[in-house]
């Protein structure tokens, strides 16, 4: 509190009005502004303390609609997952291979390795365009409208895929479908991490991995039913079923609230307060102004008069944050994910018959869904870094074991061992590195640059994914080098490199507010010291 004596000028007048060189200077506006700033910071501190002290169950009770809308936005990933796994299933489908394949050295129909790679690379190529569009588009019109527009375009592009009558047209359809995928995958983790309180950020963003597995389950079930048909409906009907998703999701997202963090970035504070109220239980949420004040305080740490640009992602501490997001995204391709994405084809090349391979693919996807749910508990209570780093190392061990199983010669026992280890790798990936990576991606970037960072991060994923798809296909395909389970050596080596980099450079952001994360990056706190570093609630830099 101020001293009463100091509230007067030396001549006995109020300090709010002082004569200087014949001019009167009115300080009352400055004093009012300081009072407002002091009150606003106090509200921000109250809201941040409330979130930091909130338990998981309390967070769900207070913000049930935030969890629901995160669920809806996460479900957009089904479209990419569905089509990625669909192409993986098609190249293992007898009718598809008969119509579009060639006869291999064993007298069986196979899709040529070059076309197999092209079909699976078409979507990622288009998605690179999508993620580059997502950042500027979302920064301008918001998460909801950017995603709704992408869903409507996807409806149109599915027509191209359905009526395709050659592998070349199918490749073009995948290229087109990839563009909206890129927008979904760039926006979903950012939106989910922004609309929920701190204690729900892990499960909200990890739902993306769950919906990836659900997309695979749907594909597995559909292809298991239609795989035995010996006419074009074997693959036409699975393509047509893509229309199940875009329109219902677009309607739901039209009804969803915009991210309050995006609204605060745009200066729409009243609308942000309304969004916070819609995300919570109205009868229990009474601190709307405090929540908006917390967002303002964090965003003002990153204040700039310029519109966000990609150039900012490679400057100062934002470069480190960008590298983490890009590295975690890219590493998904190098730590077992491609075996999971090509599970059915992998099982076929390991010597498993068609029906059993599709059944194992379905079992793999179902187990992945269960394990993602288990990972919610692990990452919420044990942390992101712990699960990601040590989960990656465990997966490397299983990949090496897969390589050993593929090196002992052809036999029924060796085939079963390879199939079992392939299943373990695919499922283990969804317990450790995969779901934890989504939380890391959602938390790492600066609020102001988040749409751009998640977009460029996903672009890094596709840049690595495209050559890895070619490599994975070439390693497994009989018209390639036909490594089978020995591909585990290759992915084990790349996975080990990812483990080393994550151990030294990935910080632990569990239980941190976005203000604390901003401050710790700006203070250049070493990654392995984040867990023990204390940030005072009053610190703004």
VOKEPA-361471 format. One record per residue: residue in three letters; x, y, z of N, C-alpha, C in turn. Coordinates in steps of 0.05 Angstrom, whole numbers, plus 5000, padded with zeros to 4 digits. Atoms other than C-alpha are relative to their C-alpha. Last residue first. Example, Ala and Ser with C-alpha at 12.3 -4.5 7.8 and 13.67 -1.06 7.14 Angstrom:
# residues 2
SER498449764999527349795143498550225014 ALA501849765000524649105156501850245000 
# end
This chain:
# residues 541
UNK497850035020519147374645502249835012 UNK501049955027512347494678502249984979 UNK498149945021513847214747498650034973 UNK500049715007508447284800501950074976 UNK502649935012506846534804499950294992 UNK501749854982514246394816497450084986 UNK500749735011517145874770498150135018 UNK502449864989520445274803499750274988 UNK499949715001525244824764497450115010 UNK499349894974525644094786500050305001 UNK501850124979521943784727500550125027 UNK502649884999525144264677498349905024 UNK500449864974532244054694497250125002 UNK500150194978533043514640499750135027 UNK502350185001531143994584499849825024 UNK499350265013536144534604497749805002 UNK499750214980532645194625500649744985 UNK498250215010533745704569500649785021 UNK497750024981530546264609502049794992 UNK498549755002525946414550502450015018 UNK498549995026523945684545501650254998 UNK497850194998522445674620501549984973 UNK497849894984518346314616502349815000 UNK498849775014513846074559502550095014 UNK498650115023512645404593501450224985 UNK497650124990510845754658501749894977 UNK498249784991505846204623502749885009 UNK498649905024502945594586501850245007 UNK501849825015501545284653501550104976 UNK499149725004505844694674497950164985 UNK500849834978503144044704500850294997 UNK502350094984507143594658499450205022 UNK501949784997511843984613497549935016 UNK502550104988517943534618498150235005 UNK500749924973523343764569497449875010 UNK502949974996525843384507499450075030 UNK501249755008533043534488497050035006 UNK498549764995537743024518498550264995 UNK498950004973533442404525501450275007 UNK502149934981529342574463501150025028 UNK500649715004535642594419497850085021 UNK497749834991538041924446499350294999 UNK499850034971531241584438502250185011 UNK502249844989530441844366500150005031 UNK499249725004537241544348498050195012 UNK498049954979534940884379501150294998 UNK501349964974528640894337502050075022 UNK501149735001532740974273498650075026 UNK497849815001536840354291499050295000 UNK498850004973530739944313502350215001 UNK501649834983527140144249501150015029 UNK499949735010532739854207498550195018 UNK497449894996533739234249500250294992 UNK499849924972526239104252502850125006 UNK500349715000526239084175500250115028 UNK497449884998528938374186499950314998 UNK499549914973521738164198502750135004 UNK501850114980520438134123500650115028 UNK498750044974526638334084498249875021 UNK501350224986523538244015501449935026 UNK497950174988528538673977499049785018 UNK497949844990523238953929502249835011 UNK498849885024518538553884502250205008 UNK498450205014517138113945501350114975 UNK501250105025514938753982501849794987 UNK501950224996517138844054499149864975 UNK498950204983523539264049498249755002 UNK497850135015521139653988501249775017 UNK501250175021514539814024502249844985 UNK501550224987518140064086498849814980 UNK498150194989523140464045498649765013 UNK498750145022517740794003502049795011 UNK502050175012513640944065501349844977 UNK500250234983519941214099497949804990 UNK497850195006521341674040499849755017 UNK500050085028514341974048502349824993 UNK501850225005513941974124500249904972 UNK498750254992520042414135498449754992 UNK497450005015517242994095501649755007 UNK500550115027510342804122502649994984 UNK500950284999512342884195499849884972 UNK497550154995516143524180499449705001 UNK498650015026509643794150502649845003 UNK501250225015506243594215501249984972 UNK499150254988511144034252498949764986 UNK497450065010509944604203501249745012 UNK500150055028502544584218502749924988 UNK501150275003503244504293499949934970 UNK498150204991507945094293499049724996 UNK497750035019503645544249501949785008 UNK500950115026497245424289502249964980 UNK500850284999501145514354498949894974 UNK499050135024504846164338499049714997 UNK500349835023501246614387500649864974 UNK502949975007500546074439499650154974 UNK501149764989508045904437497150034991 UNK499849755015509245184418498950245015 UNK497449885003510644614466500050274987 UNK499149824978503944414495502450174993 UNK502049804992500044104437501050205020 UNK500549835023506043754406498150225008 UNK497749835004508143464473499650214978 UNK500149814977501143204486502350204997 UNK502249815005500942884416499850215022 UNK499149805019507842574427497850204994 UNK498549794987505542224490500850224981 UNK501849814986500241854451501450225014 UNK502149885017505341564401498150195015 UNK499249765015511541464445497750134985 UNK497949814992508641014499500450244982 UNK500049974971502340594497502050215009 UNK502349844992500840674423499750025030 UNK499749735010507840434403497850195009 UNK498349854981506939834447500550284992 UNK501649934977501039604404501750165020 UNK502249835008504639624337498450095024 UNK498949745008511039344367497850204993 UNK499049874976507338784402501150284994 UNK502349924985503438604338500950155026 UNK501249785015509838584298497650115014 UNK498449774994512938154353499050254984 UNK500449924972507237664348501550255007 UNK502749894997507237644272499550105028 UNK499949735014514837554270497250135003 UNK498449814983514436994322500050284988 UNK501749934977508636654284501650205018 UNK502249835009512636674219498350105024 UNK498949745005518836404254497950204991 UNK499449874974514935834284501150284995 UNK502549924988511835654216500550155027 UNK501350224986518735654185497450105012 UNK502850025004523036094140499049755013 UNK500950175022529936264166497049975000 UNK499550284994532736524231499149814979 UNK497450095010533537244209500549715003 UNK500150015029526337494215502649894988 UNK502050205007526037314289499949974969 UNK498850264994532537704300498149784991 UNK497950045019529638324266501349725003 UNK501350065025523438274308502049944978 UNK501050284997527738244371498649914974 UNK497650175004531238884347499249705002 UNK499349995028524339204340502549834993 UNK501750185014522438964409500550004970 UNK499350284992528539294440498249804985 UNK497550075015527239944401500849715006 UNK500850075027520139954429502449924983 UNK501250264998522839934500499249904972 UNK497950194996527340524484498949715001 UNK498550025025521640934455502249795002 UNK501650165018517340794516501449964973 UNK499550284993523141044559498249814984 UNK497250095002523441714525500349705005 UNK499049995027516041834511502849884998 UNK501350205017513341584577501250004972 UNK499450264990518341974619498849784982 UNK497250075006518042604577500649715008 UNK499850045029510442644580502849904992 UNK498849795016509342564654500449924971 UNK497150045002508142014705501450214984 UNK498750024974501142224728503049964999 UNK501149814981497642484666501550005026 UNK499049735007502242124617498950215019 UNK497149984997501041444650501150284995 UNK499350014972493541524661503150045003 UNK501049764988492141744590500950025029 UNK497949795001496841194566499050265011 UNK498150044977491840674590502150225001 UNK501449934976486740964542501749975025 UNK500149715000491740924485498650105025 UNK497549914989492840194505500350314999 UNK499950054971485540024496502550125012 UNK502049834987485240344427500149985030 UNK498849735000491740004406498150205013 UNK498149984978488839334428501250285001 UNK501649994975482939434381501850025025 UNK501349744997487539624324498450025025 UNK497949804994491939014334498750275004 UNK499350034972485838554338502150215008 UNK502249904985483338824271500649995030 UNK500049715003490138724239497850135016 UNK497949894983490338024268500250304998 UNK500950034972483637874236502050115019 UNK502049794996486038154169498949995029 UNK498649755000492237714173498150245005 UNK498849964974488137114194501550265001 UNK502049964980483637174133501250065028 UNK501549755004489437284084498050055023 UNK502050005021494236734108498250255001 UNK502750054990500236914152498050014977 UNK500950275006507136834120497349935011 UNK498750184980510837444149499049714997 UNK497250055008509137804084501549835020 UNK500050165025501737734100502849934992 UNK500850274992502737984172500049814975 UNK497750124986506538594146499449715008 UNK498150075021500938744096502549875013 UNK501150225015495838724153502049904979 UNK500250254984500139144200499149774983 UNK500150215021502039684149499749725013 UNK501749915022500440274194499749794978 UNK502749984991503139924256498150074977 UNK500950284997509539734220497149995009 UNK500650105027510040454198499349705000 UNK502749935010509240704269499449884973 UNK501850225002515140314297497350064988 UNK500050164976519940854322497849785000 UNK497550144996521941214259500249825024 UNK499550185023515541484229502449815005 UNK502250205001513141774296500549804977 UNK499250254988520042094300497849795000 UNK498450175019518042624250500749735011 UNK501750085022512542904296501549814981 UNK501950204989517042904357498149904978 UNK498650254994522643244317498149785011 UNK499350145025518143764285501349735006 UNK502550095012515043954353500649854974 UNK501250214983521743974388497549894986 UNK498550245004525044354330498949775017 UNK500750115026519544874332501449744995 UNK502750114997520544984407499049874973 UNK499850244984528045064397497249875003 UNK498750215017526845554340500249745015 UNK502050145015521845934383501249794981 UNK500950244987527446084431497849854985 UNK499950014971530446574382499249745012 UNK498649794986528146564310500049965030 UNK497250075001526245964266501750225013 UNK499650274989518745974280503049925001 UNK499649994971518546724270500649735012 UNK497349924995519646634195500650015030 UNK498350244998513146234190502950085007 UNK498950095025509246864206501949765004 UNK498250224998504647114261501049914972 UNK501450255003501647794244502049775003 UNK500050135026505948354271498249765000 UNK501949865018504248794330499849874973 UNK498749895023507648304377497950134982 UNK501349795016505848064446501850104977 UNK499150045028508947404468499050224982 UNK497250064999508647544543501249974972 UNK498549755000502047884528503049965004 UNK499849915027499147204509501650264998 UNK498250185015500446924578500650114972 UNK497349974988497347514615502149834984 UNK498849745008491447544567502850025011 UNK499250025028490046804578501350254990 UNK497750195001490146874653501049974971 UNK497649854991485647494648502549824999 UNK499249835023480647084606502550165008 UNK498950185020480446554662501050164976 UNK497350094991479647094715501349824979 UNK498149785004473947424677502849925008 UNK499649975028470246754672502150224995 UNK497549835003471146604746500750044970 UNK500649734992464146344763502350204995 UNK498049825010464145664729499250295007 UNK497550024984460045194773502150194992 UNK500749974972452845304749502450015018 UNK500849724994455145424677499550055030 UNK502750044990458844754672499150275012 UNK500350104973464844914629497149965008 UNK498250234996466544984555499649875028 UNK501050235016460645434541501649755004 UNK502550084988462745914597498849754986 UNK499350144975469845934570497549905014 UNK498950265008467046094500500849845025 UNK502350175008462746664529501049724993 UNK501450064975468946954564497649824994 UNK498350204986472846914498498649915026 UNK500650265013467147274462501649785013 UNK502850074992467747844513499349734987 UNK500150094972475347864504497249915009 UNK502950034996475447904428499549885028 UNK501149774984482548184424497049985005 UNK501349815019484547704367498850245015 UNK497949905018489547334412498950214981 UNK498449804985483947304464502250114982 UNK501649754998479446964412501550225016 UNK499949875027484846454395498450265001 UNK497349905003485746294470500250144973 UNK499949744987478146234477502850124998 UNK498050004979478345674424500150285014 UNK497249955009471945744384501849985024 UNK498849734995465645434413502850024988 UNK497949994980462544824378500950295006 UNK501249944974455844854341502150035022 UNK501449745003459244914272498750085027 UNK498049794996463944364296498850284995 UNK499249984972458043894305502050235005 UNK502449904985455244034236500750045030 UNK500249725006462143934204497750145015 UNK498049864984462943274241499950304994 UNK500749994971456343014215502050165016 UNK502349834996458343224143499150015029 UNK499649715002465442944143497650175007 UNK498949824980464542244173499850304995 UNK501450004974460141734138500950235018 UNK502049794999462641944069498550005027 UNK498749754990468841514080498050225003 UNK500649974972464240904073501450255012 UNK502549854996464540983998499450065029 UNK499549725008471840753996497650175006 UNK498349874980470240124037500750294993 UNK501649944976464539993988501750115022 UNK501649765005468940053926498450075025 UNK498649754993474339573952498350254996 UNK498150064979470838893955501650255009 UNK501149914975465239193914501849955024 UNK499049744991469839103854498850115026 UNK501049805019468338353851500950275010 UNK498450005024471137733884498950184978 UNK501649965024468537853954501850014975 UNK500550255014472937544008498450034974 UNK497550105012475938214031499549744983 UNK500149985029468938514042502449884986 UNK502650095011467738314114500249994970 UNK500350284993475038354137497549894989 UNK498550165019475739004097499949705007 UNK501249985026470039334136501549814980 UNK502650135000472439094204498849994972 UNK499650284996479739284192497449844999 UNK498950115025477839954163500449705002 UNK502249995020473440104223500949884974 UNK501950214993478839874271497849994979 UNK498850265009484140294235498149775006 UNK500150005030479840914242501049744990 UNK502850065007478940734316499750004970 UNK500550294997486540694323497249934993 UNK498450135021487441394295499649705001 UNK501649995025481641604339501549894976 UNK502250194997485541364400498349994975 UNK499050275006491741724376497949795003 UNK499350015029487842374371501149724993 UNK502350115015484742234439500649984970 UNK499550285006491742354466497649864986 UNK498450025024490543104459500649714993 UNK501349865022484743114508501649974974 UNK502150175013487742574553498750144977 UNK499050255009494142984564497849824987 UNK498649975026491143684566501049734990 UNK501350155021486043494620501550014973 UNK500050284992490143704681498649824979 UNK497450135001491844374649499949705005 UNK498249924979484644594635502649825000 UNK500350144975481544444567501950115021 UNK502649974989480244894506499649855027 UNK500849734992487345034485497350025015 UNK498349914978490344334483499150275011 UNK500550174976484544074441501650105024 UNK502749934990484944654391499549855026 UNK499949734990492544564381497350075013 UNK498649994975492143804375500150285013 UNK501150164979486443844324501650015026 UNK501849854982488744424281499249845025 UNK498749764989494844134246498350135021 UNK497850094982491943434237501650245012 UNK501050144975485343684210502349965020 UNK501349794983488644194162498949875026 UNK498049834988493443664135498850225018 UNK498850144978487743174125502050185014 UNK501549964975484243704084501149855023 UNK500149724994490043704033498350065025 UNK498049924981491142954035500050295009 UNK501050054973484542814002502050085021 UNK502149814994487143143938499049975029 UNK498749734999493642743935498050215009 UNK498649994974489842103952501450275004 UNK502049974980485142243893501250025028 UNK501049735001491042343847497950065021 UNK497849834989494141683868499150295001 UNK500050054971487441343856502150165014 UNK502249834990487341663787499749975030 UNK499249725003494141363772497950195010 UNK498349934978492140683800500950294999 UNK497250075004486540643751501650085024 UNK499850265014478940663750502849924993 UNK497450055013477641213801500049724987 UNK500450065029470141323814502749954985 UNK502050215004470641263890499849924970 UNK498950274992477241633896497949784993 UNK497850065019474742243856501149725006 UNK501250085026468142253895502249914980 UNK500650294998472142253961498749904974 UNK497750155009475042933939499549705002 UNK499849995029468243273944502249824990 UNK502450125011466843064016500249994969 UNK499550294999474043254033497649844988 UNK498450075023472643964010500649704999 UNK501649985024466944014059501649934975 UNK501850235001471243754116498250004975 UNK498550245008476744254100498249764998 UNK499449975028471844834104501449764989 UNK502550045014469344594172500450014969 UNK500550295001476544534197497449944985 UNK497950135017478445244178499449704998 UNK500749955028471745494206502149884981 UNK502550125008472745174274499550034970 UNK499850295003480145314285497449884988 UNK500650174977479746064272500049714994 UNK502950054997479046524212499349825023 UNK501849795010485846874206497149955007 UNK499449754987490646454248498150224992 UNK501150024972487045834223500650265015 UNK503050005001488246014150498850005028 UNK501149735007495546224161496950015000 UNK499149794981497145574198498950274994 UNK501550004974492745084159500950235018 UNK502349825001495345254089498750045027 UNK498949745006502244954102497750214998 UNK499049894975498844364137501350284995 UNK502149934980494544244076501150125025 UNK501349755009500144284024498050095021 UNK498049804997504143764064498850274991 UNK500249904973497643364069502250215006 UNK502149804998497443293994499850135027 UNK499249785018504242943994497950235001 UNK498149834987502142534055501050234983 UNK501249854979495942284018502050185015 UNK501749795010499542093955498850175021 UNK498749744997505141713991498350234990 UNK499949934972501041084004501450275005 UNK502749994989498841013932500150095029 UNK501349765010505841183907497250045012 UNK498949774986509140663952498650264991 UNK500850034972504540113926501050245017 UNK502749904998505540373856499049985029 UNK500049715007513140303861497250125002 UNK499049844978512739643898499950304994 UNK497249945003508339333844500950195023 UNK499749735010501639103870502950074999 UNK499049804981502238353876499850284987 UNK500449715007498637773842501150185023 UNK502249874987501737093856499850294992 UNK502550055014505936653811497650135013 UNK501350244990511736603860497349944987 UNK498350245006516237073820498749745010 UNK497349994990510637613820501549734994 UNK499350264989504537683776502950005009 UNK498550165020502338403767500749745014 UNK497350104994497138813805501349864976 UNK498049795004491139263791502949915003 UNK500849795020485238803783502250194993 UNK500750135025488038173817499450214978 UNK497550085013491438583872499549874973 UNK498649765009484838923888502649934986 UNK501549905023481138253890501450264989 UNK499750165024486437933934498750124976 UNK502650115007486838493986500249854973 UNK500050284991493838614015497549854992 UNK497750135013495039253974500349715010 UNK500550065029487939463992502449844988 UNK501650255003489239394067499649934971 UNK498450224991494939894068498649744998 UNK498150055021490840364025501849775008 UNK501450125023485140304074501949934978 UNK500250284996489840414133498649864977 UNK497350114998491841094107499949705003 UNK499050035027484641244086502949894999 UNK501650185016481641094154501349964972 UNK499450274991487141434193498649794982 UNK497350065009486442074153500749715006 UNK499950005030478942084161502749934990 UNK501050265011479041854234500350004970 UNK497750165008483342464251499249734989 UNK499349945028477042884251502349834990 UNK501150215018475142514315500550064970 UNK498150225004479942954354499049804980 UNK497849915017475443564342502049774995 UNK501049965027469343194370502250084981 UNK500750275012472942914431499150044971 UNK497350115007475943604446499649734986 UNK499249875025468743864442502849924991 UNK501750095023466543354493500950124974 UNK499250275007472343474541498449904976 UNK497349975012471044224539501049724991 UNK500449935029463644064550502750044986 UNK500950235016465243704615499850054970 UNK499949955029469344284643499249764984 UNK500349725006468044334718499750064970 UNK502649914989466743594731499550294993 UNK502150125016472443374685497250105009 UNK499849875026477243864719497849894982 UNK501249734997474943614788500050154973 UNK502850044998476442894766498550275003 UNK501050105026483443084743496949985000 UNK499550285005485043504805498749924973 UNK502450155008485444264804500849704996 UNK500850154976491244594841497649814994 UNK497850164991494644834777499349825024 UNK499550225019488045054747502249825010 UNK502350185000485945464808500549764982 UNK499850164976492945764814497749795002 UNK497950195004492445994742500449825024 UNK500850215020485646304752502149794996 UNK502150164988487746674815499249774982 UNK498650184980494246914783497949825013 UNK498550205015490347194723501349805019 UNK502050205011485347544768501549784986 UNK501050154978491147874806498049794991 UNK498050204993494348074741499149835023 UNK500150205022487848414719502149785005 UNK502450174996487248784786500049774980 UNK499650154975494349044781497749815005 UNK498050215005493449234708500449835024 UNK501350215016486949604725501949774994 UNK501850144982490349984782498649774984 UNK498450174982496150164737498249845018 UNK499050225016491250424684501749805017 UNK502350195006487550834735500949764985 UNK500650144975494151134760497749804996 UNK497950194996496251304688499449835025 UNK500450235020489451624674502149795004 UNK502250184991489952034738499649774982 UNK499150274996496852304720497849815008 UNK502150154986494352964689501049705002 UNK499850295008500253404671498049845017 UNK501250184981498854164674500149714989 UNK501950205011503554604636498949835022 UNK502449865010506955254659498049814988 UNK499349815021513754934665497650124987 UNK497250015008510954354704500450184977 UNK499249805020504354394742503049984995 UNK497649854992502253754775500750204978 UNK500049755016495353404773502350185009 UNK501450055026494752674795500050244982 UNK498050075021500052824847498749944973 UNK500050285008494653184887502149954979 UNK502150085019496553864914500249714994 UNK502550074987500354024979497849914982 UNK501549764995506054414948497349945012 UNK498749834980510753824955498450255006 UNK497649885012505653394918501350185021 UNK500249715006500952964958502550104987 UNK502249965019499952204958499550304993 UNK499149995027506752104988497850064980 UNK498549755003504452285058500850044971 UNK501749785004499051745053501550264996 UNK499849834976504451205042498250244995 UNK498549765001502350714987499950165025 UNK501749765000500050005000501750255000 
# end
